[in-house]
Amino acid sequence: MQEKNTIKVLFVCMGNICRSPTAEAVFRHAVSQAGLKDAVECDSVGTHGYHVGEPPDRRAQQAALGRGYDMSNLRGRQVGKKDFEQFDYIVAMDRHNLALLKDQCPKPHAHKLALFCDFNADYAGREVPDPYYGGPQGFEQVLDMIEAVSDSLIARLRQTRRG
């Protein structure tokens, strides 16, 4: 059962099989390491329904497992109307998916939308590149970025809870 003061974060990419499930797995681990497991929840979705019900891309899973993140239990789903109501932060991996979210998002919830990399000053304005059509190094780059930004996002959430 969710507590009233639980902060809910939703990670969004196009198909929900590479970047956003990676962000979910990394962030969930970071939240646990930070001792915020009872205060922060997260999930991931895609703006498109291409991979609904499918597990994350095997290459994304392999790269994540190499760093100790298990995503095998995650399944793709598409963003829905309730997500805009239920989540406090709706975080897109790139500008294209952020624009798609802005088109769908009811105005009262528009303040929840953000570009993932903007939570870290070193990555602000950048996009998490889609590794789907590239080689293994792309998945490693995605993990590097997501790990760095996740730590900054946790710091932001700590401030939000105090304020």
PyMOL commands that set and color helices and strands:
alter all, ss='L'
color gray80, all
select helices_A, chain A and resi 19-33+58-65+81-86+95-104+107-112+116-119+136-162
alter helices_A, ss='H'
color red, helices_A
select strands_A, chain A and resi 7-13+40-46+89-92+113-115
alter strands_A, ss='S'
color yellow, strands_A
deselect
rebuild
show_as cartoon
